[in-house]
Amino acid sequence: MPDMLARAAAILAALGCLPAAGAPPHAIVIPPGIATHADGRATIESLYRASIGLVETGWTAEVIVSSAPPGTSVPLPIVALRSPVKGPAIWILAGIHGEEPAGPNAVAAAIDDIAKLGEHRAVVLLPLLNPHGYARNWRYLNVAEYSESVDGQSVGDSSHLLPDTRNPAEARAKVPSSAEAGAITAWILRQQADYPAAISLDLHEDNLIHEGYVYSQGVAGAADELALSAVAVLRESGVPIKAGGTTRFDEAIARGIVGPVTDSSIDELLSAREVIVDGKRRPGPGAQTVLVLETPAAALPLAQRVGAHASLLKRLATRLLVTPDGY
């Protein structure tokens, strides 16, 4: 993989962009010299190089949307990659919230394992869903700091596609909360024909907790075997786990796992059996397993959190290579 990354870097340096195999006609343009929050996290450019390097092994890369939130001067691409193999897919997501850097860094660290998995299994990789947030160490698109009077817009908001809990024939919101959320969720639904979501792993953190846990949004909920394995890997990596009680949102925790919740997230979308598109009910992705890691960002150094997320990606890749049904 180092040779592959070197070739990708050379292409980016020479051309300033990388034409994506099988992608729309526009190129993936990576502006040079992007200032990145200085806390030990990798630069955005190095994260892009790591993921786009997969193109050298036959993956397809494309820009879902160019993100240019208020207060930013240069658009940054939100990039998606798909393995050469199609079929029931493992989806890997990272970087929805910019102040949660471990996930995107872990994806870059485990890129060899992801590449190997993609040789045999269908994989969809969304390595940095909020690039400007990552650069600025912030999660929302529309506000630069927390506000009690303004709702912050997340790139992962899926309210406009998820059935209202009181009236399932209607969506929870009439329109996407942002251009990024609208483009990302629409792209996810388009991929279900060739890369239907079977297993999804979304890498998150929380700087207001001191013990980690795993959300399990899929069919088996808190009893999902892969969720139990994820908790075990985090423990092995030295991440303290909250085994019981509740999250700070009053969600019940059992054995370090939180069962399905209604939070209008991209993860709820991936697990949804039904969605609302243009006012009409449609089948949703309905992934069997949808896991969301939450590691305690303030309680552990970044390197240890990155290592924990990377260990989980490596363990998942190894397990899915040797077990055809994913379990």
C-alpha positions in Angstrom: 0.0 0.0 0.0 2.8 2.6 0.5 3.6 2.4 -3.2 0.0 2.9 -4.0 -0.2 5.9 -1.7 2.9 7.4 -3.2 1.5 7.0 -6.7 -1.7 8.7 -5.6 0.2 11.5 -4.0 2.2 12.0 -7.1 -0.9 12.2 -9.2 -2.4 14.7 -6.8 0.7 16.8 -6.7 1.2 16.8 -10.5 -2.4 17.4 -11.5 -4.0 19.0 -8.5 -6.9 16.5 -8.9 -7.6 12.9 -9.4 -10.0 11.7 -12.2 -12.3 9.1 -10.6 -12.7 5.8 -12.5 -16.3 5.4 -13.5 -17.2 8.6 -11.7 -19.1 11.6 -13.0 -17.1 13.8 -15.5 -15.8 16.2 -12.9 -12.6 15.4 -11.1 -11.9 15.2 -7.4 -10.1 18.4 -6.8 -8.1 18.6 -3.5 -7.1 22.2 -2.7 -3.5 22.2 -1.4 -2.5 23.7 1.9 -5.7 23.2 3.8 -5.3 24.4 7.4 -6.2 21.5 9.7 -6.9 21.8 13.5 -3.6 21.1 15.3 -4.2 18.4 17.9 -2.2 15.6 16.4 -4.7 14.6 13.8 -3.6 13.9 10.3 -3.9 16.7 7.7 -6.9 16.6 5.4 -4.7 16.2 2.4 -3.1 13.0 3.9 -6.6 11.6 4.6 -7.7 12.2 1.0 -4.5 10.6 -0.3 -5.1 7.5 1.8 -8.7 6.9 0.6 -8.3 8.0 -3.0 -5.3 5.6 -3.2 -7.9 2.8 -3.4 -8.5 3.8 -7.0 -5.2 2.1 -7.8 -6.7 -1.2 -6.8 -9.8 -0.8 -8.9 -12.1 1.1 -6.5 -14.4 3.8 -7.9 -14.1 7.2 -6.3 -16.5 10.1 -6.8 -17.5 13.4 -5.3 -20.9 13.3 -3.6 -21.0 17.0 -3.1 -18.6 19.9 -2.7 -19.0 21.3 0.8 -18.7 25.1 1.4 -20.3 26.0 4.7 -20.7 29.7 5.8 -17.4 31.1 6.9 -15.3 28.9 4.6 -13.6 30.2 1.5 -12.7 27.0 -0.4 -15.1 24.1 -1.3 -13.9 20.7 -0.1 -15.2 17.5 -1.8 -17.1 14.9 0.2 -15.7 11.7 -1.4 -17.2 8.2 -1.6 -15.4 5.0 -2.7 -16.9 1.7 -3.8 -15.1 -1.6 -4.2 -14.8 -3.5 -7.5 -17.0 -6.2 -6.0 -20.7 -5.5 -5.9 -23.5 -7.0 -3.8 -24.5 -7.0 -0.1 -22.1 -4.4 1.2 -20.1 -3.4 4.3 -20.5 0.3 4.7 -17.8 2.2 6.6 -18.5 5.9 7.6 -16.3 8.4 9.4 -15.9 12.1 10.0 -19.5 13.2 10.4 -18.6 15.4 13.3 -15.4 17.4 12.9 -14.4 17.3 16.6 -14.3 13.5 16.5 -11.0 12.9 14.6 -10.3 9.3 15.6 -12.5 7.8 12.9 -11.1 9.4 9.8 -7.5 8.8 11.1 -8.4 5.2 11.8 -9.7 4.7 8.3 -6.4 6.0 6.9 -4.5 3.7 9.3 -6.5 0.6 8.3 -6.7 1.4 4.6 -4.7 -1.8 3.7 -7.2 -3.9 5.5 -10.1 -2.1 3.9 -8.5 -2.6 0.5 -8.0 -6.3 1.1 -11.7 -6.7 2.2 -12.8 -4.9 -1.0 -11.0 -7.6 -3.1 -13.5 -10.2 -1.9 -16.5 -8.3 -0.5 -18.6 -5.4 -1.5 -17.5 -2.3 0.5 -18.6 1.3 0.5 -16.3 3.8 2.2 -17.3 7.3 3.2 -14.0 8.3 4.9 -14.5 12.0 5.7 -18.1 13.2 5.5 -17.5 16.6 7.0 -14.2 17.8 5.7 -14.6 21.4 6.8 -15.8 20.3 10.2 -12.6 18.2 10.5 -10.4 21.1 9.5 -12.1 23.4 12.0 -12.7 20.9 14.8 -16.5 21.5 14.7 -19.6 19.6 13.8 -22.2 21.9 12.4 -22.3 23.4 8.9 -24.4 26.6 9.6 -23.1 27.8 13.0 -19.5 28.3 14.2 -20.3 27.6 17.8 -23.1 26.1 19.9 -26.3 28.2 19.9 -29.5 27.6 21.9 -31.5 29.6 19.3 -30.2 28.0 16.1 -30.4 24.3 15.2 -27.1 23.1 14.1 -27.0 21.3 10.7 -25.3 18.0 10.5 -24.1 16.3 7.3 -25.7 13.1 8.6 -29.2 14.5 9.2 -31.8 12.2 7.5 -35.0 13.7 8.8 -36.4 14.4 5.3 -36.3 10.7 4.4 -37.4 9.0 7.7 -41.0 8.4 8.5 -42.5 10.6 11.2 -43.1 8.7 14.4 -46.7 10.1 14.7 -47.6 9.9 11.0 -45.5 7.3 9.2 -46.9 8.3 5.8 -44.9 11.6 6.1 -41.3 12.4 6.6 -40.1 14.1 9.7 -38.9 17.2 7.7 -40.1 18.5 4.4 -36.7 19.3 3.0 -33.0 18.3 3.8 -31.5 20.5 6.5 -28.5 21.2 4.3 -27.2 20.7 0.8 -24.7 18.2 2.1 -27.2 16.2 4.0 -29.5 16.1 1.0 -26.7 15.0 -1.4 -25.2 12.4 1.0 -28.5 10.7 1.8 -29.7 10.7 -1.8 -26.4 9.1 -2.8 -26.8 6.4 -0.1 -30.2 5.5 -1.5 -28.9 5.4 -5.1 -26.2 2.9 -4.1 -28.7 0.3 -2.7 -29.2 -1.2 -6.1 -25.6 -2.3 -6.5 -24.3 -2.1 -2.9 -27.2 -2.8 -0.6 -26.2 -2.1 2.9 -25.8 -5.3 4.9 -23.4 -4.1 7.6 -22.7 -0.5 8.5 -20.0 0.8 10.9 -20.0 4.5 11.7 -17.0 5.8 13.7 -17.9 8.5 16.3 -16.6 10.0 19.6 -18.0 12.0 22.4 -15.9 14.5 24.4 -18.6 14.7 27.1 -18.4 11.0 28.2 -15.7 9.1 30.1 -16.7 5.6 29.1 -17.5 4.4 25.6 -20.3 2.3 24.2 -21.7 1.1 20.9 -25.1 1.9 19.4 -26.7 -1.1 17.5 -29.4 0.2 15.2 -29.9 -3.0 13.2 -32.4 -5.8 13.4 -30.8 -7.6 16.4 -30.4 -4.4 18.4 -28.4 -4.9 21.6 -28.1 -8.6 21.0 -26.2 -8.2 17.7 -23.1 -10.4 17.8 -21.0 -7.9 15.9 -21.9 -5.2 18.5 -20.7 -7.5 21.2 -17.5 -8.0 19.3 -17.1 -4.3 18.9 -17.4 -3.7 22.6 -14.7 -6.5 23.2 -12.3 -4.8 20.8 -12.7 -1.5 22.4 -12.0 -3.0 25.8 -8.9 -4.8 24.5 -7.7 -1.4 23.2 -8.0 0.1 26.7 -11.2 2.0 26.1 -13.3 2.1 29.3 -16.8 0.8 28.6 -20.0 1.8 30.2 -21.6 -1.6 30.7 -25.0 -0.4 32.1 -27.1 2.6 33.1 -27.9 5.2 30.5 -26.2 7.5 28.0 -26.2 11.2 28.6 -29.3 11.2 26.4 -31.1 8.8 28.8 -30.8 5.8 26.4 -30.5 2.4 28.1 -27.1 0.6 27.9 -26.8 -3.1 28.3 -23.3 -4.8 28.2 -21.9 -1.7 26.6 -24.5 -1.6 23.8 -27.4 0.8 23.2 -30.3 -0.7 21.1 -32.1 1.0 18.3 -32.9 4.7 18.8 -34.8 7.3 16.9 -32.3 10.1 16.2 -32.8 11.0 12.5 -29.2 10.1 11.9 -27.6 8.6 8.8 -27.4 5.4 10.9 -31.1 5.3 11.4 -31.5 5.8 7.7 -29.2 2.8 6.9 -31.2 0.6 9.2 -34.6 1.9 8.0 -36.9 -0.6 6.4 -39.0 2.2 4.9 -38.2 5.7 3.8 -40.2 8.6 2.4 -39.0 9.9 -1.0 -40.9 12.7 -2.7 -43.8 12.1 -0.4 -44.0 8.4 -1.2 -43.1 5.3 0.8 -40.2 3.4 -0.5 -38.1 0.4 0.8 -35.2 1.6 2.9 -31.7 0.2 3.1 -32.7 -2.1 6.0 -29.2 -3.1 6.9 -29.0 -6.1 9.2 -26.2 -4.6 11.4 -25.7 -0.9 12.0 -23.1 -0.1 14.6 -22.1 3.4 15.8 -18.9 3.6 18.0 -18.7 6.2 20.7 -15.3 6.5 22.3 -14.6 9.0 25.1 -12.6 11.7 23.4 -11.8 13.7 26.5 -10.8 10.7 28.6 -8.1 9.2 26.3 -5.3 10.5 24.1 -6.0 10.8 20.4 -3.5 8.1 19.4 -5.2 5.5 21.7 -8.6 6.4 20.3 -7.3 6.1 16.7 -5.8 2.7 17.6 -9.0 1.5 19.0 -11.0 2.4 15.9 -8.4 1.0 13.6 -8.3 -2.2 15.6 -12.0 -2.6 15.1 -11.7 -2.0 11.4 -8.9 -4.6 11.1 -10.9 -7.1 13.2 -14.0 -6.5 11.2 -12.2 -6.9 7.9 -10.5 -10.1 9.0 -13.8 -11.6 10.3 -15.8 -10.7 7.2 -13.1 -12.3 4.9 -13.3 -15.7 6.6 -17.1 -15.7 7.4 -19.2 -15.5 4.2 -22.4 -14.3 5.9 -20.7 -11.7 8.0 -21.1 -13.5 11.3 
